[in-house]
């Protein structure tokens, strides 16, 4: 069974801590950290439009991982 947990929140709100603890329970879980993905995906500026485009890119990667039957946890920083 594959499913996605998508979390958003302010910096230092505990998203990484939650994913670290869950990855101990589910070792096959794929964690997609927004900060790491922003660097990898050639970050755009921080305008609202650019952040929306970046979130859509991450959603596409998450969808592909989900379709290959991976349990994914994706988290991004503050959206707006």
C-alpha positions as CSV (number, residue, x, y, z in Angstrom):
1,X,0.0,0.0,0.0
2,X,1.3,3.4,-0.9
3,X,0.2,6.7,0.4
4,X,1.5,10.3,0.8
5,X,1.7,12.5,3.9
6,X,2.1,16.1,2.8
7,X,3.0,18.5,5.6
8,X,3.5,22.3,5.4
9,X,4.5,24.6,8.2
10,X,6.7,27.4,9.4
11,X,10.4,26.9,9.8
12,X,11.3,25.0,13.0
13,X,7.8,23.7,13.4
14,X,8.9,20.1,13.7
15,X,8.4,18.7,10.2
16,X,11.8,17.2,10.0
17,X,11.5,15.8,13.5
18,X,8.3,14.0,12.6
19,X,9.7,12.6,9.4
20,X,12.8,11.4,11.3
21,X,10.7,9.5,13.8
22,X,8.4,8.1,11.2
23,X,11.3,6.9,9.1
24,X,12.4,4.8,12.1
25,X,9.0,3.1,12.1
26,X,8.8,2.8,8.3
27,X,12.4,2.3,7.0
28,X,11.2,2.1,3.4
29,X,9.6,5.5,3.6
30,X,10.7,8.1,1.1
31,X,11.2,11.5,2.7
32,X,11.1,14.5,0.4
33,X,12.5,17.5,2.3
34,X,11.4,20.8,0.7
35,X,14.7,22.5,1.6
36,X,16.7,19.9,-0.1
37,X,14.4,19.7,-3.1
38,X,14.5,23.5,-3.5
39,X,18.3,23.3,-3.9
40,X,18.2,20.4,-6.2
41,X,15.4,21.8,-8.4
42,X,17.3,25.0,-9.3
43,X,15.4,27.3,-6.9
44,X,13.5,30.2,-8.3
45,X,13.1,33.5,-6.5
46,X,10.8,33.6,-3.4
47,X,7.9,35.4,-5.0
48,X,4.5,33.9,-4.6
49,X,4.4,32.8,-8.2
50,X,7.8,31.1,-7.9
51,X,6.9,29.3,-4.7
52,X,3.7,28.0,-6.4
53,X,5.7,26.7,-9.3
54,X,8.2,25.0,-7.0
55,X,5.4,23.4,-5.0
56,X,3.9,22.0,-8.2
57,X,7.3,20.6,-9.1
58,X,7.6,18.9,-5.8
59,X,4.0,17.6,-6.1
60,X,4.9,16.0,-9.4
61,X,7.9,14.2,-7.9
62,X,5.8,13.0,-5.0
63,X,3.1,11.7,-7.4
64,X,5.7,9.8,-9.4
65,X,7.1,8.2,-6.2
66,X,3.5,7.3,-5.0
67,X,2.8,5.7,-8.4
68,X,5.7,3.4,-7.9
69,X,4.2,2.2,-4.6
70,X,6.4,4.1,-2.3
71,X,5.2,5.5,1.0
72,X,6.2,9.1,0.9
73,X,6.3,11.9,3.3
74,X,6.7,15.3,1.7
75,X,7.1,18.5,3.6
76,X,7.6,22.1,2.5
77,X,8.1,25.3,4.3
78,X,5.6,28.1,4.6
79,X,3.6,28.3,1.4
80,X,2.3,31.8,1.6
